[in-house]
Amino acid sequence: MKKIILAMVVVGVSGIFSCTKKQFADDYIKPTTVATTTVEKQFAGFLSSDLDYVMYKYWNYFVILQNTALPWSQAVGVNNTQGRYVPGAAAISDRWSNYYNFLSQYKELLNVYNQSSDDEKAAKRIYIIMATIHYYDRSEKVVDLHGDIPWSEAGLLSTNKGNVSASYAKYDDAATIYTKMLDDLKGFSDELNSISVSPAVAATLKSQDFINNGNIDLWKKYCNSLRIRMLMRVSGVASFQSRVDAEMAAILGNPTNYPIVTSNSDNIVIKVYNPTSGINNGSGTGRSADFYTGLIGWGGGDVPSEKMIDLMNASNDPRLPIMFQPGDSAGSTFTGLDPMLNGNAQTDVVNSGKLARYNFQNISQNIYLPGMLINASEVSFYVAEYYLSKGDDAAAKAAYENGVKTSIDRYASYASKTVNDGAKTTYLASPSVAWAGDNAAKLNLIATQKWINYSVLQPLENWAEVRRLKLPVLTFLPDNTNPQELPPSRWQYPTNEQTYNTENYNKVKDADKINVKIFWDVK
Amino acid sequence: MTKIVFKLLLCPIFCAFALVAAAQQKSVTGTVTDDQGTPIPNVSVILKGSTSGVATNDNGRFTISVPGNSSVLEFSSVGYVPKEVTVGPLSTLTVVLDKEQAQQMQGVVVTALGVKRQERSLGYATSTVSSSDIVKTAPTNFASALYGKVPGLQVSQSPGGSTSGVVMQLRGVNSISFSSTPLIILDGVPIRDGSFNNGNYWGDQRVRANGLTDLNPEDMESVTVLKGAAAAALYGSEGKNGVILITSKKAKKGFAVDFNTSYFQNEVAYLPELQNVRGAGFPVPYGIYASDPDGFGSYTLDGTTYRTNLQAGLSFGPKFDGKPILSWDGKVRPYSPQPDRYKNLFQKGQNSSQNIAISSGTDKADIRLSLTHDNFEGVSKNSKDERLNANFTSTIKFSKNYSLDIMINYMNQHVHNRPYLVDRLINNFTGMMPAFDNGDWYFDKYRTSLGYKYVTGTNPSLTPDENLKIPNYRTDILDYVWNMMSNNEDDYNNRLISSITNNLTIIDGLTLRGKIATDATFNQTFNKNLSSQPVQYGPTGYYAQSNYNYNILYGDVLATYMGNITKDLEFSIMGGYSGRREKGMSTTVGTNGGLSVENKFDLSVSYNTPYSSGGDQSYFTTDAFLGTLNFNYKNYAFIEGTIRRDRTSTMNPNNNSFVYPSVNGSLVLSDLFKLPTVINYAKLRASWGTVGSYPQAYLANVAYNTGNLGVQLPGTNPVLTTSTITNPYGNDNIRPEMKKTYEVGLAIETFERRLNFDLTYYHDNVYDLLINLSLPQSMGASTILSNVAQLSNNGFEANINAIPVVTKNFQWSLSLNYFTNKNKITKLANGSDEIIHSDNDGNAYQIKSVVGHPVGDIYVHPLLVNSKGQPIITSDGLYQQDPNKMVSGGNSQVKGAGGMVNTLSYKNFALTLVTDFKYGGYVIPTGLYWMNSRGITKESLKYMDAAHGGLSYYLDGDLRGIPTSAAQGPNGETVLHDGMLLKGVTADGKENTNIISQAYYYWNIYNWGGPQYSPSALYYLYVQKNNYIKMREISLAYTLPNKISEKVWAKRLTVSVFARNPFYLYRTIKDMDAEQLTTGNVWFNNLSNAGSQPSTRTFGAMLRATF
């Protein structure tokens, strides 16, 4: 009897641990994940997946921009170190991985959307339009860096239910990608005028759309302004010219149907409401601020170029004391870094504390800087360029001056200041700023102002425009220790592609050289 | 439930104490010898019916008190037939013990699930290492005592001291993307081991360990290694990498107290061979650095201008001349070599350990209680590891039919600052220490006199005079020292491993065993990073508090029936169930945006709110039904079959169960046939089995990550997000890895067991290998979990034990272990013939597995040659890597390894020498080669002047080197004597005539990057064979004569001195320890990264006493 009781105890105790089928099913699922999602959540997830490259973050600046677009556009001084004109492997692969993760989240959004009912599709169409506009904005930047990229077939692993062999993505021709984006954006610009969004959808959209908070009007402006930027970028390409003319005229000729961003209040930005919420520029402050530590790099990375400072000094630019601050031992003198000095001499100058820096309070340590997607100034400068090319000098001038004024206002707002109209007028009348000279001179004015406006805050746009217009004229000290002696024309592909997407990569391999120009780079 | 456990635990403890008693009256002395008259040491002498007893000394002598002449003494010793002797009237006894018969000699082996079986009945290879061989040189964990002692087992300890992980791998690599570490079982309880990765600097800057390093070697009786699938088949899905069974020490008959103490010192060893000839700079005519004509810079300090080094990454500058120079720390010293410069960043680690164990055993109950206190230090300053281990084991026999085993193992550990990775100093150009520099200087300068972090240049500081301005300091090294000294992390670890096992005999032959066990870890961590600058410049510093809990609950029940079919044919059948649940939880809360009060460590001083916080949870469930069937014919033929059906929660719930069968048998030839008398014992064995391995938790499930970005626009709702998981992308149809093994073996004992052999041949096939298959990111994920590969391992294992010499006072015994392993990728299911695991350094090298080859070929770009095979030299006189081709530079898998243990004893002295060796695995320690490019290694001195074989030349206007024997070039150019002329032709086919500086050569050839980045870097030079023969352990022990030990009431007293890793007999890579690259327990973690911590050697002394 005793034995039987003992045996029951022994078996019974162990029996407590016998596992149930439900336990196995429960434990299969990672606690932080869910099996299904909604269009709304995936939309916000998609938008947030490139925040590190929209907001002013350490990694983007330290690893990627500080060694590539920033010095190559002379938004900052060029530190003459060895190999400075070759984009680093880390820069390329990190930017690439992030973009393709972002792209995959977009494709997943389409996948989720396509699986929903027709009614739901109709109700939530707005999400797809908004997502696609933003996706094209970010895609443009990557095409501008690399040229042809895997695009139409990219990011489909999840849509293909994990089928690897069906998911290798071909490279799409860069011009074809531009064409597709322009076609779709044109369609959206009309569709947004007629779309109806139910109150229920609009209510959720207001939270989930953290770019424009469901403001359809702003999305129209984002869409049309983006079209302008893209159209102007390809405006030198013969095959695009008729399209550029027709669409620019259509947009500018009908501001009611095709509104664009013309004032700073319309700027398409991602605001920082609270530095410790999910959307921020890092939570470190002062010298620990993300943007500051990224921009300064190994030291001296936040020093402006001599060219920019000289121009701003000469014209008494009201932005000068807002965007920059004098070096520690420079009194009130603003000095930029001479790109033609050799590296050691530059280090000495940097260490001497005589060079200006990007203003800590307003720019590099300003953790409330909004993530910039598109602003009134840049749109105005593209419009000015268009009018200039069409011989409409008055409209060109008006747009140019609007660009300069809004740029001054915008930078002033980062310092919580205002610049009065008188000062702006005086500035616009100063010799190196005033609208004067022949068309080439005026184009240079537009390009120079756009360059200052972009500065370190929109580095990829800046580098693209410097490449496209070859204006303002920048000089660089050749790097004799490297086969690449001057800034390149594009980034090569990350080795991840040649290694794992070999078949498709081999078709673009011959053009994968850093001095091959992007199709719009025709000057 | 907990009450039941509590009662089950408590009751036997009290019973055991109650049973322990003793009484003494008369003193008896005596000698115990074998039938040849040789004294037998360490024979247990127990007064029958009591717990009092003694052990014989090395001369076989003992003294014991007994109540009277009718007292009976029990003599027992391993290998001898126990004997009882009545004391009688005499006070002196001579006792002769007979050796046990051959059959009984074959020891009992612990096999899967803790089942004890006769060694002779096993159809597979096992190896057992006993306690005394584990603790001889006071290792901080048991695994690093197994080097060279178990055929088929590869061990490598990651550098970094007692808090650094150890990698074990049995019979070659078994997994491609995941760990090959065996399952660890302590007294039948699967324990948390986990993985570590000390090579991921940007993910974690501290050296960490796996769970097995928590176990105290002093409490282990033995470690048994189950290697093949058949041996491990009862562990099913977890036995794929083999099983390490640890048996805790238990009380022997009688009462005993053991006391052990050891002290040892670690010192940095096997550093790269650094040059001590020249300082920073580069041959002046190349104009790489702006310098004075003599290659120096200058700096004016307090009105005096001194020469200085340049702030230069390259050390191809002026030779040391012993004349004054201003160094970066502001001191004027002779410009002379600093040979210990790098070593001075580290300390000598002081370590001590004390252990006391009390044990008492009777027929009814035994009980052992042990307490160990360790104080460990690594070579990294400001680090400490203090441990307290308490171990309790007991067996209580309530009746003939019912007994209870209890094991409680508690560890309390406080780690102050796990060592900081030296990654930046090895793998980063800007952190490599130049030749004229010194670790001591960094310790002087890493913080200001106010205790803030150093400040450079004109950056704001409260102590501007202390700012570092004089050239050639390394901020990476300053940061390393600051981080090591100022970022404090205190880990408080509590771990309780306990089990209780009921053994019940229901009727004769039918037994029931039930076990419940836990392995519970409770960990608290406090991070206190000092404020690095005054708070008025912005808040810095950090405080965080974290909790980590991990619980394993394990239970099993086994029913066994043994019976006879005929007189000669016994059988036993066993059936059972085992189940396990694991739960993990972690929470971290920390300050956000720095500390608003300098060096105040509390959440309340967080600069921003809310605090930064995070937490996660994890769960894992597995269970199994299992059964075995054994037959034993006449005790010389054995066969066993096993079967196990597993379920796991890490795979799709609709397809998560698998069946693993095995069969093994053995034949004792020496009993079956009449063999020559020289052969005492011979056994043939064979086995076949299947085991598996499933993916880690949560890897397979395809799902969305969820997130919450918080409220953005005021008045709206929080932004809720999802995103698809892209690294790795899951796979709901994943299958477990399946390993099928067959093995055959032969054990032979000859010459009265003075020469024994054990040979094994095994062949493993692993199907459906789990791989995180790399994908082009453009597909939408960087990796996907998949079953695409199949591999095989086969090899021989040999173990030879011999006692070549025995005389009255001297004995030499020898144990030799050796194994070979041949690994091969046999198939890839995705139609490809290779898998690329990683592409590194901008396509400079790739780690690939190619069908038909072993796992892990290191692919590099070969030298670019023309159609005639001549190297093509660039216009600046260098070789190039071929951008269009990659070839294998070597394979990473070890082909063979082993060890030799020699024990020489003379009278009371015993000298043990353990050597081990490995050969056949290639590695690519990139950081060490990059040091050549910086000019800081001995290698980089080649051709530096005429004495080193350098050519004389001058540079023309295009920086082309023209040979000359004149004192000056034709236009007054400086003549250099460090020229090299590379054999090869220029692009147009002409012989290369461009002489280049050796500095230019080293700088470029050993640079970072693939063809796009460093066209002239030759990574094929970095791939090296990592063969070695190492003196692993030396121990010299002296057992004090009884006369002396008796004075301190000790039965046995031994003192020893020892060394671990004292020297190499041979190694192919002179710039590092052969295990320097061990940074994690997945094979590809251990090929290239020399930047965890420096390797060490250890010297110490130990005292072991038995009372």
Interface residues (C-beta under 8 A of the other chain):
Chain A: K3 L6 A7 V9 V10 V11 V13 S14 G15 I16 F17 S18 C19 K21 Q23 F24 A25 D26 D27 Y28 I29 K30 P31 T32 T33 V34 A35 T36 T37 T38 E40 K41 Q42 A44 G45 F46 S48 S49 G83 V86 G88 A89 W96 S97 Y100 N101 L103 S104 Q105 K107 E108 I149 P150 A154 G155 L156 L157 S158 T159 G162 V164 S165 S167 Y168 A169 T204 K206 S207 Q208 F210 N213 K271 Y273 N274 P275 T276 S277 G278 I279 S283 G284 T285 G286 R287 S288 W298 G299 D328 S329 N342 N344 A345 T347 V350 N351 S352 G353 T481 P483 Q492 P494 T495 N496 E497 Q498 T499 Y500 N501
Chain B: M1 I4 I288 Y289 A290 L310 Q311 N401 Y402 T430 T456 G457 T458 N459 P460 K469 N502 L504 I506 L512 R513 G514 K515 I516 Q533 Y537 G538 P539 T540 L553 Y554 G555 D556 V557 Y577 G579 R580 R581 N592 G593 G594 Y607 N608 T609 P610 S612 D616 Q617 S618 Y619 F620 T621 T622 D623 R647 T648 S649 T650 M651 N652 P653 N656 A697 Y698 A700 N701 V702 A703 Y704 N705 T706 G707 N708 L709 G710 V711 Q712 L713 P714 T716 N717 P718 V719 L720 T721 T722 S723 T724 I725 T726 Y729 G730 N731 L773 S774 L775 P776 Q777 S778 M779 G780 A781 S782 I784 S786 N830 G831 I836 D839 D841 G842 N843 Q846 G1009 G1010 Q1012 Y1013 P1015
